Amino acid sequence: MPTQIDVVLPCLDEATALPGVLAAVPPGYRAIVVDNGSRDGSPEVAARHGALVVHEPRRGYGAAVHAGLEAADAELVAVLDADGSFDPTELPALVAPVAGGAADLTVGRRRPVRAGVWPWHARVGTALVAALLRHRGVPLRDLSPIRVARRDALLALGVADRAFGYPLELLIRAAAAGWRIRELDVRYAPRAAGTRSKVSGSVRGTLRATRDFAGVLRSVR
C-alpha cells in the first residue's frame, strides 16, 4: 500500500460540509481541496482543517478535478465530492483493488441511505447515460463522483472536458485503453445543510449535465 494517497475534492461553496468531510479523511490520505470560485469562505475553512488548497479560477467540475490531479504527487489519487454526501472512510475499500493490482480504476456505485437522497431526475439521467456506456464496453451502473486510480495513468488518458462531461470522458477513454474498471457499492447520504448540488439539486442542473454528457458521447470515440 502506498505511504500516501491524495484525495482531490472539487469545491464550490461547500464551507458547511468541509469540516465533517475533512475530519473523516483516513490517516495516510491527504486532502486537496480545489476551490472553484467559492464565495462562502470554503478555501479558508479547508485550510483551517488541514487541507492543501488549490485555486482553479476556470469554472467547471472537470477543471477543478484536473487542477487537483496536477497538484497531487501521490501514486494513487482518489476523487471525492466535498458536499458530505460520501463518507471518506469508505475510500480504503476503493483503493485496495487498485493498490493490489486487481483493477486500474474503481468507481463507487451510489446506494442511497434513505428515500429522497437521490432525486428522480438525477437517477433517470444517470441510468440512461450508464446504459449508453455499457453499450460502449464500460461495465458500470452509475457515474458516481467517487473513484480511485493511478495519477500518472489518469493524466496520460488526456481527458479534455472541463465541465460536467469530465467523468464520462474519463470512463470512455479508460475503457478504450483496456483499463480494468471495477464498481463497488458506496453509501450515498444527504448533502450537508447549506450546500446545494450543481447537478442533482435541480432539473436544470441535471439537464445541463446531460447536455455535457451528450457532447462527450458525440465527440469521444
N, C-alpha and C positions, 0 to 999 in steps of 0.2 A: 504494500500500500504506500503511495506517495506520502512524503512527510507533510505536505501542504496541498490543499485543494482550494482553488479560488472559486468564489460564488459571486457571479455577476447579477446584480439586482437593478434592472432598469427602473427608474423612479420619476414620477411626475406627481407632485403634491400628495405624498404619502407620509407626511410628518406624524400623523397619529398612529400609523401602523408600524413605523420603523423601530421604535423601542422594543416592542414584543418580538418582532421578526429577528432583529439582530441579537437579542438576548438568547434566542433559541438556536442560533447557528452553532453547530457542534464544535468541540475543540479540534484544532487542526484544520479548520476551514476558515479562510479569510474572506470577509465580506467586502465586495467592491460595489459601492452604490454609485450608479451612473445617473446623475441628475440631468433631466431633460427639459429644464426651464421652469422648475417649481417656483411658486410664489408663496408657499406656506412655511418656509424655513426648513424644508427637508434636508438640504445639504448640511446645515448646522446640526440638526438632530442626529443625522448619520455620523458625523464626525465625533460628536459627544459620546456616541455609543460604540466608538472604536472602529468604525468602517473607514476604509480608504474611499475618498470621494473623488469622482471624476466628473467633470462638467462637459456635457455634449450639447452645444447650442443648436445643432440641427435637429428639429423635431422629428420624432418617429421612433417606434419600437425598435426597428432594425438598426437605426443609427445608434441608439443607446446600447444595444447588445454588442454591436461591433466595437464601439468605443471601449466597452468593458473587456472584451477579448483582447484588444490591443494593449490595455493596461495590465492585464493578467500576466503572470510569469510562471504559474504552476503548470505542471504537465497536464493535469486534469482540471477541467473547468465545468462548473455547474451553472445553470441559468435558472433563476427563480424570481417570480413576481414579488414585489415589495409591499403588497397590499394586505398581507396577513391571511390570504386565502389558502396558502400552502404552508405546511409545517416543515421548517428546515431540518428537524430531527429525522425526517424521512430520507434525507439526502444520502446517508451511507448505504441504504439499500439500493439506490440508483447507481451509486459509484461502484459498488462491488463488482458487477458484471464487466464493467469497462476496465477497472483496475486489474481484474483477474484474467482478462483476455478472452472472456466469453462473448463480449459484444463490443461494437465500436461506438454505439450510441444507445443510450437508454432514455426513454421518454415516459413521463407519468401519464397514466390514464385516470382522469378525474372520476372519483367516486364521491358524490355529494354526501355530506354528513347528515343532511336533513332536506326535506322538501323545500323548494323555493330558493335554494342556494344558487342554482344554475338556471337562469331564465330560459323559457321555452324557445325564444327566438335564437338565442345563442346555441342551444343544444341542436336545434334543427339545422342551423347553418354549419355547425361543426360536423354533424353526421353526414351532410351532403358532401362537404369537402373531403372528409375521410374516405367516403365511398369512392370518390374520384381518384384519390391517392391509391387506394387498393388496386384499382384497375391499372395503375401505373407501377405496380410492384412494391408499393410501400405498405408493409403489414401493420397498419395502425387503425385504431378505432377512435382516436382523439388527436387533436392538435394542441396538446397541453403545453403551457409555457414553463414547464419544469423539465429539464433534461441535463444529461451529462455526456461529455465526450472529451477527447484529447484536444488541447488548444491548437497545436500546430496543424492538426488534421482539419479542424474546423476552418481555420483561416485559409488553408490550401483549397478548400472547396470553392472559394471565390464567390460566395453569396453576395449578390449585388443589391437586392432590395433593402431599402432603409425604412420601410413603413411596416404596416401590419402583415405584408406578404413575406417577411423575412423567414419565419419558421417553416412556412410551406416550401419556399425555395430551398431552404436547407435540407428538408426531408427528401425532396425530389433529387437534388444533387447527390445526397448521401446514398440513396438507393441506386442511382445510376453508377456511382463509383464502387458499388459492391459492398457497401458497409453492412455489417450485421446489426440490425436495428431490433431492439427489444423493448416491449411496452410493459410497464409494471403499474399496478394499481396504487394510487395515492389518494389520501383524503383531501376533499375539497370543501373548505369551510366558508362561512360568510366573510366578506371583506371587513377590515377594521372600520369601526364607526368613523365617519368623517372623510372616508375615501370613496371614490366612485370609479367603476371600471370604464375604461375608454372604449371597450368593445362590447361586453355583455351588459353594461349598465343602461343601454338604451337600444331601441330598434335602429336608430340612426347610426350608432356606433357599429352595430353588427353589420348593417348594410355597407358601411364604409370599409370594414374589414373584408367582407365578401367581395367587394369591388377590387380590393388589392389582391385577394386570392385569385380572382378570375384573371387578372392581368398576369400573374405569375404562371398560372396554368397555360395561358396562351403563349407566353414567351420562353418558358424554360422547357427544354426537351431532354 
